[in-house]
Amino acid sequence: KSVKFQIPQLVQYFLRDTKKKLQDYHQKLMYIHGYHFIAQEQKTHHLFCVGIRTLFAYVSNACEELSNVSHSENFRRLKSKLDFFDSSLKHDLARYEDQARKKDRITSVKMIESWNIAKTDLVSALDTLHSRISIVDESISATTTTLQKFKTSGLLHHTEDSALKEFENKALRLYDTLRRERPATRVDTTPREIAQVVVRMLRRRDHLLNSCCGALSTLRQLLCDLIDIKAATAVISTSLQKTDLRIEKAQLRRQSDIWTLLA
């Protein structure tokens, strides 16, 4: 969306014609309108910078909060549990093969297939989890790096621009000088001087606006990324819990199959 500005009508008027001779009342009116317009833009820029600083603090806190959520330990515990499951499976398969070679053997191809399928599914689930955790960690790392670079931006250290402030002070001095002069002895009765200050202010404002909008766009994208990362983190936490339960159920099911087979 484009940013819309409202320039006072008198300011628009003297910007179009800076050489027009004016009466004392109208000249003063244009000067004071020019001053208030510059002061308004200076205040708008200040509030914009304050908003960017506030948003940066919010995004930084959100990123730090997500950085403190580590799935690595839970994944290692789950991996150890799967390793134990695999060792137990190998032991049960070895015992099954031993009794299958005996005269009074009991066999079940379907049961063995179900055991192997369960193992394959669990290994696949852990591989998927590992991939997702890596992606989330990389995303958090990239976001942290971008925030560190953004931290050096001058917008976070100075909420007021010295050039805009100087334009505001100069416009006020021009009006004060105009107010003190006698209309009868005034040489320049045009709005030329205040128009020059306003034009210089508008050029500086456009430059600052580009910087601020660029910073806002960057922070907005980081915020969207963090929302996605937070959602992914919640999904991973749920998946870790579900996979943990799947390992336990697969272990119990295999033990139940063995007892059923021997019954």
Number of C-alpha atoms within 10 A of each C-alpha: 3 4 6 6 7 7 12 13 11 16 21 14 15 20 18 11 13 15 13 14 14 14 12 16 9 15 22 19 16 24 26 20 20 28 24 16 20 26 19 13 18 23 17 14 20 18 14 19 24 18 15 20 19 13 16 23 14 14 21 21 12 15 23 13 11 17 14 8 12 13 18 13 9 14 19 12 12 18 17 12 15 21 13 14 18 16 12 14 18 12 12 15 15 12 11 17 14 11 14 14 11 9 7 7 12 13 13 11 7 8 14 15 11 14 17 14 12 19 19 11 12 19 16 12 17 19 13 14 20 17 12 16 20 14 14 21 20 12 16 20 14 13 20 18 12 14 19 12 10 16 15 10 12 12 21 17 12 13 18 18 18 11 14 23 17 14 21 24 15 16 27 20 13 18 22 14 10 18 14 8 12 9 14 7 7 10 8 14 17 20 25 18 13 26 23 14 19 21 13 13 22 15 11 15 20 11 11 17 15 11 15 17 14 12 18 19 12 15 21 15 13 21 20 12 16 21 14 14 19 19 11 16 20 12 13 20 17 12 16 19 12 13 17 20 12 16 19 14 13 17 21 12 15 19 14 12 16 14 10 9 12 9 6
